[in-house]
Amino acid sequence: MRSDDLIAFVDESLKPVRGGVSRDAARPPSIYAVAAVVVLAAEADGLRAALNPLSSSRGGKVHYSALSGAARLEAVVLLSRQVTWDALVVETDRAVSVRNDRTLRRAVLWQAFATLQRDHGVGRVIAESRSHPSGAFGRLDHDDVLLARAARQVGLVSAPFAVSHAREEETLLTAADVIVGARTDAVCGVDRTRWSLLAHRVSVHRVAPQWRDPRNAEAPGR
């Protein structure tokens, strides 16, 4: 990898809308979003080092959803002070009751892939793995790889463009987690203060919560 290559680190958030009403009480209307943090390869280690206090103070990976309000603000402030990242969020344009997030993920990643390459020049995406270390649920990660392949086949992105996965120990996935968590906090009516500290640094894109394979116009969304 060259030092001037751009890498995007991607994490997701699925959050119920506060006060949302659903016919199915077990599946409240929720927003699905992904954040992509874009970093130059040459600057990745420096940003990791700057963000290490987040994980070291808590003995491991920071999960935004598990932090207190004060800790979330601390994480947002630390990230906002770093100058070597750019970011985007892609989110569903409405809240939906989620039974299976695979369709939602395809919809938002499809837009994210196009925007990352077109607007940022990214050729490599590293997403947080959703598979278990044992290999269970590996198909979920493989779905992302297949989606990137489809994007290349229809010309949405051009080679080189590759998707791989990393586990939660990758510090730069924490940056994406903090951004997408703060964004969905704001959209879902949880808290808008934290997002206000990051909003000027992050472009936001909204998509319909479905995806149809463009290689087959008759294919149902899935």
C-alpha positions as CSV (number, residue, x, y, z in Angstrom):
1,M,0.0,0.0,0.0
2,R,1.2,3.5,-0.9
3,S,1.4,6.2,1.7
4,D,-1.0,8.4,-0.3
5,D,-3.7,5.7,-0.5
6,L,-7.0,6.6,1.1
7,I,-8.6,4.0,3.4
8,A,-12.2,4.1,4.8
9,F,-13.0,2.5,8.1
10,V,-16.7,1.6,8.3
11,D,-19.0,0.9,11.2
12,E,-22.8,0.7,11.6
13,S,-25.6,1.7,13.9
14,L,-29.2,0.5,14.1
15,K,-31.2,2.6,16.6
16,P,-34.9,2.9,17.4
17,V,-36.5,6.3,17.1
18,R,-37.4,7.7,20.5
19,G,-41.2,7.7,20.8
20,G,-41.6,5.7,17.6
21,V,-44.7,3.5,17.4
22,S,-44.7,0.1,15.7
23,R,-47.4,-2.5,15.1
24,D,-44.9,-5.0,16.2
25,A,-43.7,-3.9,19.6
26,A,-40.7,-6.2,19.4
27,R,-39.4,-4.3,16.3
28,P,-39.7,-0.5,16.9
29,P,-39.1,1.8,13.9
30,S,-35.3,2.3,13.6
31,I,-32.7,4.2,11.6
32,Y,-29.9,2.2,10.1
33,A,-26.7,4.1,9.3
34,V,-23.1,3.5,8.5
35,A,-20.2,5.9,9.0
36,A,-17.0,5.8,7.0
37,V,-13.9,7.5,8.3
38,V,-11.4,8.3,5.6
39,V,-7.7,8.4,6.4
40,L,-4.5,8.6,4.4
41,A,-2.5,5.4,4.8
42,A,0.5,7.5,5.9
43,E,-1.5,9.1,8.7
44,A,-3.4,6.1,10.0
45,D,-0.9,5.1,12.7
46,G,-0.8,8.7,14.0
47,L,-4.6,8.8,14.3
48,R,-4.7,5.4,16.0
49,A,-2.2,6.7,18.6
50,A,-4.3,9.8,19.2
51,L,-7.4,7.8,19.8
52,N,-5.8,5.1,21.9
53,P,-6.8,6.8,25.2
54,L,-10.4,5.9,24.3
55,S,-9.8,2.2,24.4
56,S,-7.0,2.0,26.9
57,S,-9.0,3.8,29.6
58,R,-11.7,1.2,29.2
59,G,-9.7,-1.9,28.7
60,G,-10.5,-2.6,25.1
61,K,-12.8,-1.6,22.3
62,V,-15.0,1.4,22.8
63,H,-18.7,0.6,22.0
64,Y,-20.4,3.9,21.8
65,S,-23.8,2.3,22.6
66,A,-22.4,1.1,25.9
67,L,-21.0,4.4,27.1
68,S,-22.6,6.8,29.5
69,G,-23.6,10.2,28.2
70,A,-20.5,11.8,29.7
71,A,-18.2,9.2,28.2
72,R,-19.9,9.6,24.8
73,L,-19.2,13.3,24.9
74,E,-15.6,12.7,25.9
75,A,-15.1,10.4,22.9
76,V,-16.7,12.9,20.6
77,V,-14.5,15.7,21.9
78,L,-11.3,13.7,21.5
79,L,-12.2,12.7,17.9
80,S,-13.2,16.2,17.0
81,R,-9.8,17.5,18.0
82,Q,-8.0,15.3,15.4
83,V,-7.5,16.9,12.0
84,T,-6.3,13.9,9.9
85,W,-9.7,12.4,9.1
86,D,-12.7,13.0,6.9
87,A,-16.0,11.2,7.1
88,L,-19.4,10.5,5.7
89,V,-22.6,9.0,7.0
90,V,-25.1,7.2,4.9
91,E,-28.5,6.5,6.6
92,T,-32.0,5.3,5.7
93,D,-34.3,8.2,4.8
94,R,-36.9,6.9,7.2
95,A,-37.3,4.7,10.2
96,V,-38.4,1.1,9.5
97,S,-39.2,-1.9,11.6
98,V,-36.2,-4.2,11.1
99,R,-36.5,-8.0,10.9
100,N,-33.3,-8.5,9.0
101,D,-30.8,-5.7,8.3
102,R,-29.2,-7.3,5.3
103,T,-31.3,-5.3,2.8
104,L,-30.8,-2.1,4.8
105,R,-27.0,-2.6,4.9
106,R,-26.8,-3.2,1.1
107,A,-28.8,0.0,0.5
108,V,-26.5,2.2,2.6
109,L,-23.3,0.5,1.6
110,W,-24.1,0.8,-2.0
111,Q,-24.3,4.6,-1.6
112,A,-21.3,4.7,0.7
113,F,-19.1,2.8,-1.8
114,A,-20.1,5.2,-4.7
115,T,-19.5,8.3,-2.6
116,L,-16.3,7.1,-1.0
117,Q,-14.7,6.6,-4.4
118,R,-16.3,9.5,-6.3
119,D,-15.9,12.2,-3.7
120,H,-12.9,10.9,-1.6
121,G,-10.9,8.7,-4.0
122,V,-11.0,5.7,-1.6
123,G,-9.9,2.4,-3.0
124,R,-10.0,0.3,0.1
125,V,-12.7,-0.1,2.7
126,I,-12.3,-1.9,6.0
127,A,-15.5,-2.6,7.8
128,E,-16.0,-4.0,11.3
129,S,-16.5,-7.8,11.0
130,R,-19.9,-9.0,12.0
131,S,-18.8,-12.7,12.0
132,H,-17.9,-14.6,15.2
133,P,-14.2,-15.5,15.6
134,S,-15.3,-19.1,15.2
135,G,-16.4,-18.3,11.7
136,A,-20.1,-18.2,12.4
137,F,-22.0,-15.6,10.5
138,G,-19.1,-15.2,8.1
139,R,-21.7,-14.9,5.3
140,L,-22.5,-11.4,6.6
141,D,-19.0,-10.2,5.9
142,H,-19.1,-12.1,2.6
143,D,-22.2,-10.1,1.7
144,D,-20.2,-6.9,1.8
145,V,-17.5,-8.4,-0.4
146,L,-20.1,-9.5,-2.9
147,L,-21.8,-6.1,-2.9
148,A,-18.5,-4.4,-3.7
149,R,-18.0,-6.9,-6.6
150,A,-21.5,-6.0,-7.9
151,A,-20.6,-2.3,-7.7
152,R,-17.5,-2.9,-9.8
153,Q,-19.5,-4.9,-12.3
154,V,-22.0,-2.2,-13.0
155,G,-19.4,0.6,-12.9
156,L,-20.6,2.2,-9.7
157,V,-16.9,2.0,-8.6
158,S,-13.8,1.2,-10.6
159,A,-10.9,-1.0,-9.8
160,P,-9.0,-0.9,-7.6
161,F,-11.8,-1.0,-5.0
162,A,-11.8,-3.7,-2.3
163,V,-13.6,-4.4,0.9
164,S,-12.2,-6.4,3.8
165,H,-13.0,-6.7,7.5
166,A,-11.3,-6.2,10.8
167,R,-12.2,-7.0,14.3
168,E,-13.1,-4.5,17.0
169,E,-9.4,-4.2,18.0
170,E,-8.8,-1.9,15.0
171,T,-8.8,1.5,16.7
172,L,-9.9,3.4,13.6
173,L,-13.2,1.5,13.6
174,T,-13.8,3.2,17.0
175,A,-13.8,6.6,15.2
176,A,-16.5,5.3,12.8
177,D,-18.5,3.9,15.7
178,V,-18.4,7.2,17.6
179,I,-19.5,9.2,14.5
180,V,-22.3,6.9,13.5
181,G,-23.5,6.6,17.2
182,A,-23.5,10.4,17.6
183,R,-25.4,10.8,14.3
184,T,-28.1,8.2,15.1
185,D,-28.4,9.7,18.6
186,A,-29.3,13.0,17.0
187,V,-31.6,11.6,14.3
188,C,-33.5,9.3,16.7
189,G,-34.1,12.0,19.3
190,V,-31.7,10.7,22.0
191,D,-29.2,13.7,22.1
192,R,-28.2,16.3,19.5
193,T,-25.4,18.0,21.4
194,R,-22.7,15.4,20.6
195,W,-23.5,15.4,16.9
196,S,-23.3,19.2,16.8
197,L,-19.5,18.9,17.5
198,L,-19.0,16.7,14.5
199,A,-21.6,17.7,12.0
200,H,-19.4,20.2,10.2
201,R,-16.9,17.5,9.5
202,V,-19.2,14.8,8.2
203,S,-21.2,14.7,5.0
204,V,-24.6,13.0,5.3
205,H,-26.4,11.0,2.6
206,R,-29.9,9.5,2.9
207,V,-31.2,6.5,0.9
208,A,-34.3,4.4,0.7
209,P,-34.2,1.4,3.0
210,Q,-34.0,-1.2,0.2
211,W,-31.7,-2.4,-2.4
212,R,-32.3,-4.0,-5.8
213,D,-29.5,-5.7,-7.8
214,P,-28.9,-3.3,-10.8
215,R,-27.6,-6.3,-12.8
216,N,-31.2,-7.6,-12.9
217,A,-33.9,-5.0,-13.1
218,E,-36.5,-7.6,-12.3
219,A,-34.9,-8.9,-9.2
220,P,-36.9,-8.2,-6.0
221,G,-35.2,-6.3,-3.2
222,R,-33.5,-8.6,-0.8
